[in-house]
Amino acid sequence: MKNKLKMQQLLPASLFSLVGIGVIGCLPAAAVAERSVESEWSNRAGLSDGAIVAQANAALGGLNDSYVLGAGDLVSVSIFNVPEYSGQQKVLANGTLNLPVVGMVSVAGLTLQSAGAAIASAYQSELRYPAVTVVLEDARPLRVAIAGEVSQPGLYTLKAEGDAQFPTVAQALQTAGGVTQAADLHRVALRRSNGGQSQTITLDLWALLNNGDVNQDLALRDGDAIVIGATRNVDVAESNRLSASNLAASVEQDIVVAVVGEVFRPGAYEFGGAGEQVSRGRTTVTQVVQTAGGVKPSADIRNIQVRRATRSGEEQLIDIDLWALLQQGDISQDLVLQQGDTVLIPVATNATPNEIAQLTAANFSPDEVSVNVVGEVERPGLLQVSPNTTLNQAVLAAGGFNRRSSETVELIRLNPNGTVTQRQVEVNLSEGLDDEANPLVLNDDVIVVGRNGRARFNDGVEGLLSPVLRLLSPLRLLF
């Protein structure tokens, strides 16, 4: 039998010159072609987006993409003209294949071609010029490390989805809960150790999201590491586009966001399906401001800042201009927020009455403010009015002046710094919005409507005569 098998291995010399020692190792057609390159992620700092894409595409062509066998791989071993020794084999836990006749052959850590050579070498004692082909039929689950700006960094065991041969970078990021809003997708580092040599290349996943460059979504290998750093300069519009992609963190996750400064109820608020503050979709700056009671008329919405902590412990400060949203409809200014963000709203220094009126009419201002109108009006007391209400309108909301009222009123206001201001305002009901003659009322303002001269005289006379009248009251009863 042995001699018969050796006779079956007598091949033409021309075939030997094609296959060398008679060893063929290959991946199936679905596998990615071999690549090899050494490109450091840190060298990309300062490059334009176009230059990054060009370098990334050039780097992809050189990445060592050879598949290395390990325990759990299912391979097909085919020995030319010897079908009884051929068939499917699974790499055992000790990294070997249990082959007919020759027994255990170690293939752990070998490429398919190298594994074919090792099997051919093992059969040389049994066959003359063994020609061996090794094909990967089913890859083992891969262990991949994911670090940096992802929701759940750590070590993951991945299996290819659908008809794919291997899991990809995008699949790995989705498994890790998606990337954070601080992620720099232009510079995603993929580190691979293959054959004892370590390689690092930079992928531009923005090219995948914006241009459909699937070359950036590399197939992974066992032991790969994906590292996503924080972006150096946050582009608000780009950050919002990222939040709408399937690489972003899930909208089902609850987040806690703080808002401080010129809002009516500063503090921390929870958003998401399971929290008390239920928010549909992504949580944005305007949603958080509305939940915090709305901005005060004294707010500087041109210079809002969002403070964001990255995974590395550094802090990002993102500038937001809601005035551009209000005036030009620039919806990109309504930044999508993430867990742990803090929204800072400063005090405006040079706001005009016109600007304040536009601000108070916006939907991120409160629906109502409280104003107390006391004194000589028809219905004195606490009023709930819209935030763009003027002093004249507040007086009219209280029923207007009565017959005893003076047209000069006193406006008492509690300032943001804790001080109290009092000013006299001459009321002219035909006056439009004016910072001096008809200012906007703010929350907790007090409007005191005094008495006119006639009412003061009558009240004075009554005060003088009331003791005498009280003394005369018993005498009136006698007569």
PEHU-V956755 format. One record per backbone hydrogen bond with DSSP energy under -0.5 kcal/mol. NH is the residue of the N-H (numbers start at 1). CO is the residue of the C=O. Records with the same first field share a line. If there is no record, write none. Layout:
NH: CO  CO
This chain:
5: 1
6: 2
7: 3
8: 4
9: 5  6
10: 7
11: 9
15: 12
16: 12
17: 13
18: 14
19: 15
20: 16
21: 19
22: 19
23: 19
24: 132
26: 134
31: 28
35: 63
39: 200
43: 40
44: 41
45: 42
47: 44
52: 48
53: 49
54: 50
55: 51
56: 52
57: 53
58: 54
59: 55
60: 56
61: 57
62: 59
63: 36  60
65: 35  63
69: 110
72: 91
73: 70
74: 138
75: 73  89
76: 135
77: 75  87
78: 76  133
79: 77
80: 78  131
82: 79
85: 82
86: 82  83
87: 77
89: 75
91: 73
92: 96
95: 92
97: 105
99: 97  103
102: 100
103: 99
105: 97
107: 95
108: 95
109: 69
110: 107
112: 67
115: 111
116: 112
117: 113
118: 114
119: 115
120: 116
121: 117
122: 118
123: 119
124: 120  121
125: 122
126: 123
127: 123
129: 127
132: 22  130
133: 78
134: 24
135: 76
136: 26
137: 74  135
138: 74
142: 158
144: 142  156
145: 224
146: 154
147: 226
149: 228
150: 148
151: 178
152: 176
153: 150
154: 146
156: 144
158: 142  156
164: 161
169: 218
172: 168
173: 169
174: 170
175: 171
176: 172
177: 174
178: 173
179: 247
180: 149
183: 180
184: 229
185: 183
187: 184
188: 203
189: 187  227
190: 201
191: 189  225
192: 199
194: 192  197
197: 194
199: 192
201: 190
203: 188  201
205: 185  203
206: 185
207: 204
208: 204
209: 205
210: 206
211: 207
212: 208
213: 207
214: 212
216: 213
217: 214
218: 216
220: 167
223: 143
224: 221
225: 191
226: 145
227: 189  225
228: 147
229: 187  227
231: 182
236: 234
239: 235
240: 236
241: 237
242: 238
243: 239
244: 240  241
245: 242
248: 245
249: 179
250: 177
253: 250
255: 271
257: 269
258: 341
259: 267
260: 343
262: 345
263: 261
264: 294
265: 292
266: 263
267: 259
269: 257
271: 255
272: 277
275: 272
277: 270
278: 276
284: 282
285: 335
288: 284
289: 285
290: 286
291: 287
292: 288
293: 290
294: 289
295: 364
296: 262
299: 296
300: 346
301: 299
303: 300
304: 301  320
305: 344
306: 318
307: 305  342
308: 306  316
310: 314
313: 310
316: 308
318: 306  316
319: 317
320: 304
322: 301  320
323: 301
324: 321
325: 321
326: 322
327: 323
328: 324
329: 325
330: 324
331: 329
333: 330
334: 331
335: 333
337: 283
340: 256
341: 338
342: 307
343: 258
344: 305  342
345: 260  343
346: 344
348: 298
356: 352
357: 353
358: 354
359: 355
360: 356
361: 357
362: 359
365: 362
366: 295
369: 385
371: 383
372: 445
373: 371  381
374: 372  447
376: 449
377: 375
378: 400
379: 398
380: 377
381: 373
383: 371
385: 369  383
387: 366
389: 386
391: 439
394: 390
395: 391
396: 392
397: 393
398: 394
399: 396
400: 395
402: 376
405: 402
406: 450
409: 407  425
410: 448
411: 423
412: 410  446
413: 421
415: 413  419
418: 415
421: 413
423: 411
425: 409
427: 407  425
431: 428
434: 438
438: 434
441: 389
444: 370
445: 370  442
446: 412
447: 372
448: 410  446
449: 374  447
450: 408  448
452: 404
456: 452
457: 453
458: 454
459: 455
460: 456
461: 457
462: 458
463: 459
464: 460
465: 461
466: 462
469: 465
470: 466
471: 467
472: 468
473: 469
476: 472
477: 473
478: 474
479: 475
